[in-house]
Amino acid sequence: MNRFRESDAGKNWGYPECWTEFDVPEPFGQGQGTIWAWPSFLEEGAASDATCRATTVPSVMSLQGHSAPLGITFYNWKAPVDRPATCPEGAAFPREMDGYAFMAYHGSWNREIPTGYKVVYLGMDGNGNPTTSNPIDLLAHEPPNAAWEDGFRPVDVSFDDCGRLLISSDGSRPDYRGSRIVRMESAGTTSTTTTTTTAPPVNPPSTQEPPQQPTLNDKKQPDQAKCGSLADQRGGAGNQAKDCVRRLGGDGTRRRRVKGL
C-alpha cells in the first residue's frame, strides 16, 4: 500500500524491480516492510537489494502476497441530517470510522494455501496515516480455508448515501456462481446486519458454454462469515465482533447478523 504525496512526485516506488516483504520465514526474512530486489532482476543485474532500498520510496504498509486487493474506498461519515430521509436509522457505519480505508481482496487463484477472499479495513488518523500495523478483517471466511464454497470473491467496495458498505463479487470461473452484491450495515453499537442480494452471473467469454441460470433459492450466499473487530485500541472505534448468525430471509436470500459493531 503506497501513499502518493505531492512532495514525492516523480520518485520511484520500485515496480517492477523491487518488492516489499510481508512475512518471509526465518532465516531468510528480515521483517515486514523490508525492501528486496525481485529475483529475476537481481539475477540479471538490473537491480539489487541495496539499490532498491536506497532509491525507492518505501510502502506505507506491505500486504499479504496473492491477496489481490482490487478495490479501496475511504469512509466519509455524514451526520444523520445530511443523509437521505429514506435511510434506516442506525444503518451507517460509526462516526469513529470516518476516514478509515476499506479494501476488497479478490483472493489467490494458484496459491497452495488460499488467501484473500475478504474485505478488510484500516484505521486512519486525521492526517491520513494508518493507525494499525496491518489491515483488520471485516468479512472473511472461517479459517483455515480463505475461499468461500459458493464462489464469493470481493472485487470492489463503496459506501452508499446511507453510510452502508456495498461489496461487489464477480464469482469464480467456470460458472461465475459467486456473482452478487453484498450490503453491510451497522445496527447501532450492538450489532451489524449483512444482507446479501443475488445478481445474474457474469456472462463468460463467448468461447465457453453459457452457464446454467440457477434460481434465486438455489443460489448460495457467503457462508460462515467471520467479522473481525471494527476497532481495537489501535484502530479506535467500536467493540469486538464476536460471531455471525445466519438467517434465511423470506425471499430466499440469506442474511447474517454480526454482533459487536
C-alpha positions as CSV (number, residue, x, y, z in Angstrom):
1,M,0.0,0.0,0.0
2,N,1.5,3.3,-1.1
3,R,0.7,6.9,-0.4
4,F,1.5,9.4,-3.2
5,R,2.3,12.8,-1.6
6,E,2.9,15.9,-3.7
7,S,6.4,16.1,-2.3
8,D,7.2,12.6,-3.7
9,A,6.1,13.4,-7.2
10,G,8.5,11.9,-9.8
11,K,10.1,9.4,-7.3
12,N,10.4,5.7,-7.8
13,W,8.1,3.3,-5.8
14,G,10.0,0.2,-7.1
15,Y,7.7,-1.5,-9.5
16,P,8.6,-3.9,-11.1
17,E,12.2,-4.4,-9.9
18,C,11.6,-4.1,-6.2
19,W,9.1,-5.5,-3.7
20,T,8.3,-5.3,0.0
21,E,8.5,-8.2,2.4
22,F,5.3,-9.2,4.2
23,D,6.0,-12.5,6.0
24,V,9.2,-14.3,4.9
25,P,10.1,-17.2,7.3
26,E,13.5,-17.2,9.1
27,P,16.3,-17.2,8.4
28,F,15.5,-15.5,5.1
29,G,13.2,-12.7,6.1
30,Q,14.3,-9.5,7.7
31,G,10.9,-8.3,8.9
32,Q,7.7,-6.9,7.4
33,G,8.4,-3.8,5.3
34,T,11.9,-4.8,4.2
35,I,12.6,-3.9,0.5
36,W,14.1,-6.5,-1.8
37,A,15.0,-6.8,-5.5
38,W,12.8,-9.1,-7.4
39,P,14.8,-12.4,-8.1
40,S,14.8,-12.1,-11.9
41,F,16.0,-8.5,-11.9
42,L,18.6,-9.4,-9.3
43,E,19.9,-12.3,-11.4
44,E,20.1,-10.0,-14.5
45,G,22.0,-7.4,-12.5
46,A,19.2,-4.8,-13.3
47,A,18.6,-4.2,-9.6
48,S,20.0,-5.2,-6.2
49,D,18.6,-5.2,-2.6
50,A,20.9,-2.2,-1.8
51,T,19.8,-0.1,-4.7
52,C,16.1,-0.9,-4.2
53,R,16.4,0.2,-0.5
54,A,18.3,3.4,-1.4
55,T,16.4,4.6,-4.5
56,T,12.7,3.7,-3.9
57,V,10.0,5.2,-1.7
58,P,9.0,2.6,1.0
59,S,5.4,1.4,1.0
60,V,3.2,2.7,3.8
61,M,2.2,-0.9,4.5
62,S,3.1,-4.3,2.9
63,L,0.1,-6.6,2.2
64,Q,-0.1,-10.4,2.0
65,G,1.0,-11.5,-1.4
66,H,-1.7,-13.0,-3.7
67,S,-4.5,-11.4,-1.7
68,A,-5.2,-9.4,-4.9
69,P,-6.6,-6.2,-3.3
70,L,-8.7,-4.8,-6.2
71,G,-10.9,-2.1,-4.6
72,I,-10.4,0.5,-2.0
73,T,-12.6,3.2,-0.6
74,F,-12.5,5.7,2.3
75,Y,-15.4,6.1,4.6
76,N,-16.9,9.6,4.7
77,W,-19.2,9.8,7.7
78,K,-22.2,12.1,7.3
79,A,-24.5,13.4,10.1
80,P,-28.0,11.9,10.0
81,V,-29.5,15.2,8.8
82,D,-27.2,15.1,5.8
83,R,-28.4,11.6,4.7
84,P,-31.5,10.8,2.6
85,A,-34.6,10.7,4.7
86,T,-35.2,7.1,3.5
87,C,-32.1,5.8,5.2
88,P,-32.7,3.3,8.0
89,E,-31.9,4.7,11.4
90,G,-28.5,3.5,12.7
91,A,-27.5,1.8,9.4
92,A,-24.5,3.9,8.8
93,F,-21.0,2.8,9.9
94,P,-20.0,4.6,13.1
95,R,-18.6,8.1,13.1
96,E,-15.4,6.8,14.8
97,M,-14.5,5.1,11.5
98,D,-14.6,8.3,9.5
99,G,-11.7,8.3,7.1
100,Y,-10.9,4.6,7.5
101,A,-9.8,2.7,4.4
102,F,-11.8,-0.4,3.3
103,M,-10.3,-2.9,0.8
104,A,-11.7,-5.8,-1.2
105,Y,-9.3,-8.8,-1.5
106,H,-10.3,-10.8,-4.6
107,G,-8.1,-13.7,-3.4
108,S,-5.5,-16.0,-4.8
109,W,-6.1,-18.5,-7.6
110,N,-2.8,-20.5,-7.6
111,R,-1.6,-20.4,-4.1
112,E,-1.2,-23.7,-2.2
113,I,-2.9,-22.2,0.8
114,P,-5.6,-19.8,-0.4
115,T,-5.5,-16.2,0.9
116,G,-7.6,-13.1,0.4
117,Y,-11.3,-13.6,-0.5
118,K,-12.3,-11.0,2.1
119,V,-13.0,-7.4,3.0
120,V,-10.6,-5.6,5.4
121,Y,-10.4,-2.1,6.9
122,L,-7.5,0.0,8.0
123,G,-7.7,2.6,10.7
124,M,-6.5,6.1,9.6
125,D,-5.7,9.2,11.7
126,G,-6.6,12.7,10.8
127,N,-3.6,13.1,8.6
128,G,-4.3,10.0,6.5
129,N,-1.7,7.8,8.1
130,P,-2.5,4.2,9.2
131,T,-3.1,3.6,12.9
132,T,-2.8,-0.2,12.6
133,S,0.2,-2.3,11.6
134,N,-2.0,-4.5,9.4
135,P,-5.5,-4.4,7.9
136,I,-8.2,-5.9,10.0
137,D,-10.7,-8.5,8.7
138,L,-14.3,-7.2,8.4
139,L,-15.8,-10.0,6.3
140,A,-13.8,-13.2,5.9
141,H,-14.4,-17.0,5.6
142,E,-13.8,-19.1,8.7
143,P,-10.2,-20.3,8.8
144,P,-8.4,-22.3,7.8
145,N,-9.9,-22.1,4.3
146,A,-9.9,-18.5,3.0
147,A,-12.0,-19.3,-0.1
148,W,-15.8,-19.4,0.0
149,E,-17.5,-22.6,-1.1
150,D,-20.2,-20.6,-3.0
151,G,-17.6,-18.7,-5.1
152,F,-17.8,-15.4,-3.4
153,R,-14.8,-13.2,-4.4
154,P,-14.9,-9.5,-3.5
155,V,-14.0,-7.1,-6.2
156,D,-14.8,-3.5,-5.1
157,V,-16.2,-1.6,-2.2
158,S,-18.2,1.6,-1.9
159,F,-20.4,3.4,0.6
160,D,-23.9,4.4,-0.3
161,D,-25.5,7.7,0.8
162,C,-26.8,6.0,3.9
163,G,-23.3,5.1,5.1
164,R,-23.7,1.3,4.3
165,L,-20.9,-0.6,2.7
166,L,-21.6,-2.2,-0.7
167,I,-19.3,-5.1,-1.8
168,S,-19.3,-6.5,-5.3
169,S,-18.3,-10.0,-6.2
170,D,-17.6,-11.4,-9.7
171,G,-17.7,-15.0,-8.6
172,S,-15.3,-17.7,-9.7
173,R,-14.9,-19.4,-13.0
174,P,-16.1,-21.5,-14.7
175,D,-19.7,-20.8,-13.7
176,Y,-19.3,-17.4,-12.0
177,R,-21.7,-18.6,-9.3
178,G,-20.4,-16.1,-6.7
179,S,-21.6,-13.0,-8.6
180,R,-23.6,-10.8,-6.3
181,I,-23.7,-7.5,-4.3
182,V,-23.4,-7.6,-0.5
183,R,-24.6,-4.8,1.6
184,M,-23.3,-4.4,5.1
185,E,-24.9,-2.0,7.5
186,S,-24.5,-1.1,11.2
187,A,-27.2,-1.6,13.7
188,G,-26.2,1.0,16.3
189,T,-23.4,-0.1,18.7
190,T,-24.7,-3.6,19.4
191,S,-25.0,-5.4,16.1
192,T,-24.4,-5.3,12.3
193,T,-26.6,-6.9,9.7
194,T,-25.0,-8.2,6.4
195,T,-27.7,-8.5,3.7
196,T,-26.8,-10.4,0.6
197,T,-28.7,-10.0,-2.7
198,T,-28.2,-12.1,-5.7
199,A,-27.1,-10.8,-9.1
200,P,-27.2,-12.6,-12.5
201,P,-23.9,-14.5,-13.2
202,V,-21.5,-12.6,-15.5
203,N,-21.5,-14.0,-19.0
204,P,-18.4,-16.0,-19.6
205,P,-16.3,-15.4,-22.8
206,S,-18.1,-16.4,-26.0
207,T,-15.7,-19.3,-26.4
208,Q,-17.3,-21.0,-23.4
209,E,-20.6,-22.6,-23.0
210,P,-23.0,-20.2,-21.2
211,P,-23.6,-21.3,-17.6
212,Q,-27.0,-22.6,-16.4
213,Q,-29.0,-19.9,-14.7
214,P,-29.8,-21.1,-11.1
215,T,-33.0,-19.9,-9.4
216,L,-32.8,-17.5,-6.6
217,N,-33.3,-20.1,-3.9
218,D,-30.6,-22.3,-5.4
219,K,-28.0,-19.6,-5.1
220,K,-25.8,-19.9,-2.0
221,Q,-24.6,-16.9,-0.1
222,P,-21.3,-16.3,1.6
223,D,-21.4,-18.8,4.4
224,Q,-19.6,-18.9,7.8
225,A,-18.5,-15.3,7.7
226,K,-16.1,-14.1,10.3
227,C,-16.1,-10.4,11.1
228,G,-13.1,-9.0,12.9
229,S,-13.2,-6.2,15.4
230,L,-14.2,-2.9,13.8
231,A,-11.7,-1.3,16.1
232,D,-9.4,-2.0,18.9
233,Q,-7.0,0.0,20.9
234,R,-5.1,0.6,17.7
235,G,-7.9,1.3,15.3
236,G,-10.0,3.3,17.6
237,A,-13.7,2.5,17.2
238,G,-16.3,0.0,18.4
239,N,-16.4,-3.3,20.1
240,Q,-15.2,-6.8,19.1
241,A,-17.4,-8.5,16.6
242,K,-17.6,-12.0,18.1
243,D,-19.8,-14.1,16.0
244,C,-22.1,-14.3,13.0
245,V,-25.5,-15.9,12.9
246,R,-27.0,-16.8,9.5
247,R,-30.7,-16.2,8.9
248,L,-32.8,-17.1,5.9
249,G,-34.9,-14.3,4.5
250,G,-38.4,-14.9,3.1
251,D,-37.2,-14.1,-0.4
252,G,-34.7,-16.9,-0.3
253,T,-31.7,-14.7,0.4
254,R,-29.6,-15.3,3.4
255,R,-29.0,-12.6,6.0
256,R,-26.3,-12.6,8.7
257,R,-26.3,-10.7,11.9
258,V,-22.9,-9.7,13.3
259,K,-22.7,-8.8,16.9
260,G,-20.4,-6.2,18.2
261,L,-20.2,-3.3,15.7
